Amino acid sequence: MQKQSYKKCHNCIKYVTGETKCGPACNPEPVEEFVPKGIDLILLHRVWGKVIFFAVLMLMLFVMGKLIATDLTDYISVHFFDQFLLPLCRSLLNNIVASGTLISDLFVGPYGALSMGLVYLLGIITPIVAGFYFFMTIIEKSGYLERIALLSDRSLRRIGLSGKMTIPIILGFGCATMAFVATSCLSTRKERVIASTLIALTIPCSAQFGIITGELASLGPVYIAIYALVLIFIFIATSLVLNKVLPGEARPINISVPVMAIPKLSSVLKVTGAKTWEFVKEALPVFLIAGLGLTLLDHFGGLKFIFNLMAPVTEGLLKLPGDTSMAFILGLIRRELGVVQLLTLHLSAVQMLVALVTMTLFFPCLSAMFVLYKERGRLEATIIVLCCFVSAFLVGGVLANFVLPLLQPIL
């Protein structure tokens, strides 16, 4: 009876707002099944609530890192792109222009628009993004996101933050651009600056996070632990420093908590599909243009010049091969594009860990930086970007030259 009442109220609201032509008696689309209120006693419990949250995170890491970022993407890349689409494109293109020429390389060369841009985007990144959006849609539609904010409020206050910051920070795992916009809902300038800095510095976007998770899973639990501990340390240290430096204090959390519900699968898939399609539409031109641009740079010697220019940092400080510079260049365009580039390099496990940590702390992508400057202003945004640049190479250098050599016996 209670469920029927909820459905009628749901239909009334949609009828009044003009979203449907029928009244409360009809049921034009599936709605969420509401769960008993007593579930909050568990989800918001000081101990069991955190255990459940940790279990949800582990489930996401397993699905994103193992099933999607490793098994599914490998299958798509090898069986569809490497064995079917790219040979077909090369065969068709060779009937028009000779292989190895600039025109051929622009499309199917090492950095070609099709061989790199299309394969990276559709074969590797899009499945990961779709998986992340699927999980996030469930978390948002169920009402669990607001409960995570309440659950984390006590812990975050110990480092000068508030639980309300959890929402833009979690959104940052989807896209830094929308996370920077979400910081405007925070009450004070201090909260907005701290949240923006943490998102830019320590939070990887969905595509980047999925690829990193998959690569770390292949390296082993020790490397996963080191990566996580480094980012947690940077997160906490940055929070404590900014909390001391910036005036004011975080206000108590005050958010409305919706009724806990079980989202309908059809609704979740619809939202996931729409968000994934928007991502592909936005990213596809960038990936294709990046492939064309890198091919031209490579053809005219521009990449070699950049590699030599960055050699003191990549080879000297980070102990990485010179062509790792390419990943940082691509990371400025799109964060995930830079991480995918790392997978094409022959890096050792230690080098890969250094590169992944450095890339995570590196600049946000260009679109996110534009929004950051819009939301935070020229001065604050420039300081945040410079902090990301310095922190990325400083932490990466310390990791490569001091921390990992000490941990060599367990690696």
N, C-alpha and C positions, 0 to 999 in steps of 0.2 A: 504493500500500500504506500509506504514511504517513497519507494522508487518511482511509482506511478505519479505521485505528487511532484517529485523533482522533475520528471519528464514533462509534466504539464506546465510547470513554472518555466522550464527551459523553452518550451514552444511558445508560451505567452511572451516572453522577452523577445524572441526572434520575430514574432508576429508584430509586436509594437514597434520594433526598430526597423521593420521593413525587410528583414532578411528572408522571410518566407511569406507566402500568400495564404497559408492556412493557419488556423487558430490552434488553441491548446488541445483540441481533441485529436489532431492528427499527429503523426510521428514521421516526418519526411526524411529524417536522416538519423543514424545511430547516435546516441548520446552516452556520456560516461556513466558507469555504474558506481554509485557512491558506496564507500566503505564505512564501517562503524567508526564512530568518533573515538572509541577506546584505542584505536590503533595509534593515536598520538601519544598515549602513555608509553608506548614502546619506542616510537620514532624519535621522540623528544627526551627520552630517558638519558641521564648523564653518562651511563655506561653502554646500555644496549643500543641506544641511538647511534653512538659512534661506531659500535661494532657493525651495525647494519649499514651505515654509510661507508665504512671500509670495505664491506663485502660487495656493495654496489660498485665501488671503484675498482675492485679486483675483477669483477665480472666484466666491466667495461674494458679494462686493460687486456684481459684474455681475448675477448671478442675482437677488439680493435687491433691488438698487437699480433695475435696468433692467427685467428681465422680470417680476418680481412687484410691487414697490412702485410701478411706473409703468404698464407695459402691462396687466398682469392686473387690478390694482385699478381702473384707469380703465375698463376694459371692464365689469367687474362693476358698478361704481357707476353708470355711464351707462346701459348696456343693460338691466340688471336692476332696479336700484333707482329711478333717475331716470325711466326711460321706462316702467316696468311697475308695480313694487310700490307706490311712493309715490303715483302718480296713482290707483291702485286703492284704497289706504287712504283717501285724501282723498275720493274719490267715495263710498265706503261711509260714511265719517264724516259727510259733508255731508248724507246722508239722515237723520241722527239729530240733529245739532246744526248751527247756522249756522257758516259759515266765519268765522274771525277772532275767535271767542269764546275765553274762557279754556280751556274744555274741549277745543276743537279744537286750540288752540296747545299744550296739554299733550302731544298725541300727534303732530301734524304741523306744528307751528309751527317757527320758526327754531331753537329748542333742544329740540324735542319728543322724547319718548321713542323714537318710531319714526323721525322724519326726521333726528335727530342720533344718538341712542344706537344704534339698530339698524344704521343705514347705516355709521356709523363703525366699529362692532365687526365686523360680518359682511362689509361691502363693502371695507374698507380694512385693518383690523388683523389679522383672522383669517388671510387668505392670507399675510401677511408672517410671522406667528408660525409658521404651518405650514411655510413654507419654511425658517425658521431652525431649527426642531426637526428637520427632515429632514437638514440639514447636520450639526447637532450630534449626532444619533443615529449617523450614519455615522462621525464622528470618534471618538465614545465607543466604539462597538461594534468598530471596527477596531483599537483600542488606540493610535491616534495621539495621543490627548489626553495620555497619560502621556509619550509621546515629545516632545511640545511642551514639557512641563514640564522634562524633562532638557535639551532643546535651549536653552531660555531661561535656564537656571540661571546660566550664566557671565555673561550680559549683565545679569541682574537683580542679581547680587551686587555689581556696580559701583555700584549706587544703594542698597545696603543691604538688598535683598530676596533671597528664595530662589526657586528654580524651583518649589518646592512651592506657592507662592502663585499660580502660574499657573492651577491647577485652579479655585479659587473665583473668581478674576478672570474666567476664560473662562466659568464658569457664570453670572457676573453679566450677561453678554451675553444669557443666556436669561431669567433672572429674578433680581432682587436679593435676593428673599426666600430662595430656596434657596442663593444664594451666601453670604449671611450665616450660614446654618446650616452650610455647608461650611467656614467659617473655623475651626470648632471642631476640625477635623482638624490644624490647624497646631500646631507644637510649643510655641511660647512666646507669652506675652501680647503681647510686642512685635509679633510677626508677625501675630497676630490683630487688633490695633488698626490696624496699617498697612493690612492687607488690607481690613478693614471700611471704613476711611476712603476708600481708593482706589475701592472698589466704589460707595460712596454718592456720591462726588464726580465721578468721571470715566467711569464705565462705564454706558452706556445699556442698558436692557433690550432684549429681542429686538424687540418691537413698535416701541418708540421708535427703535431703531437702524435698523430697516428703513425706517421713514418718513423719518428723517433722511437715510439713504443715497439714497433715491429723490429727495428734494428737492434735495440737494446735486448729484446727477447732472444735474439739469436746470439748475442754476446754472453748472456748468462746472468744469474741473479746478483753476482758481485758487482757487475757493471751497472745493473739497474739500481742497486743500493747506493753506489757512489754518485751516480747522476742525481738521484732523488735527494740525497743528503746535501749535495752542493747547492741545489736550487732552494731547498728548504732553508739552508743557512743564509743564502743571499736574501731570501724573502724576509726572514726574521730580522736579520741585521739591517736591511734597508728600512723596514718598518720602525725599528727601535730608533735608528738615527733620525729619520724624518719626524718621528713623534717628538723627539727632543728638540730638534732644530726649529720646526714650524710652530708658530703660536696657536693657541686654542686647544681644544680637546674634542674627542669623538663623542657625539651625542648618543644617548641610549637608543637601542633599536626600537623602531615603531613602525611595523609593517602589518598589513592585513593578511591574514592567513586564510586561503580559500578552503572549502570543504575538500577533504581527501577523496580522490576518485580514481577509478581504473579506466584509463583511456581506451576507446575503441580502436582496434587495430587499423581499421579502414581510415579513421581520422588521422592516426599517427603516420601512416604511409602517405596520405595525401599531403600533409605538411612537410614530411621528409622529402618527398618528390619535388615539391614546389621550391623548397630551400636549396636543394641540390641543383635543380635546373637554373636557379638564379646565380648560384656559384659558378656553374659551367659557362653561362652567358657572359659573366663578368670576367672570368679568368681566361677563356679561350683566346680572345684577341691578344691578351698580354703574352700568353705562352707562344703563340705563333710569331708575334713581332719579336719577342726575345730570341727565338730560334733564328730568325732571319738576321737580326742585329749581331748575334754572336758569330754567325757564319761569316758575315762581312768583316767583323773585327779580326777573326782568325785568318781570313784570306789576305788581309792587308797588314798583318803583323801587329795589330792592336792588342791582342790577347797576350802575346809574348812580352810586350812593353809593360802591361799591367802586372803580369806575373813577376817581372824583374823589379818593378816598383814596390810591390808588396812582399818581396822575398824576405827582408829583414824581420817582418812580423810573422808571416806564415812559417818560414823555414827556421828563422833564428829563435823567435820567442815561443811559438806554438809547437815547434818540432814536427811540422807537417810538410808534405810535398808542396812544391811551388804552385802546381795547378789547383791546389785547394782555394786559391784566390778566386777562381771562377765561381765557387759556391757562395762566397761572400758577395760577389757582384750580383749574382742572380738573387740572393737573399734580399737585396735592397728592392728588387722589383716585386717579388713574391716570396714570402718566407719559405713556403713549402718547396718552391723551385730550387732554392739553395740547398735544402736538405736532401732532395732527390739527387742533386748533382754529386753529393758526397758518396752516394751509393755506387756511382759509376767509377769511383777512384779505388785503387788498390791500397786501402789503409789497413794497418794492423788494428787489433782490438783496442789498444791503448790510444792510438791516433784517432780512431773513430770516436772514442769517448770524449777526448779533448775537443774534437771538431763539433760534436753534438752539443756539448755544454756551451762552447763559444757561440755557436749559431743560435742557440736558444736565447742567450743574453744579448745578442746583436740587435741592430735597429729593427723596429717594426717595418713592415712593407710600406711602400710609398703612399698607398691609399689610406692606411692607418695613420701615417704621419700627418697627412693633410687634415684629417679629422682631429688629431691631437692638437695641432696648431689652432684650429678653429675653436676647440673647446677650452684650451688652457691659455691661449694667447702666445705671442711670439717669444717672450722672455722665458716663461715657465716651460714651454714645449722645447725650446732650444736646450735648456739645462737638462731636461729629461733625456733628450736624444744624445747629448754629450755624455751623460752618465752611462747610458747603455753602451756607447762606443768604448769608453774607457774601461768599464766593468767587464765587458765581454773579453777583451784581450788581456786584461790584468788577471782575471780569474783563470782564463785558459792558460796563460803563461805560468801561473803558480801551480796549476794542476799538472802541467806537462813537465815542469822542471823540479818540483819539490814533492808534491803529494803523491803522484803515481809512482815515482821511483822508490819512495818509502814503502808503498803498498805492493811492490813488485812480487814479493813472495806469495801473496794470495791471489794474484791475477793470473 
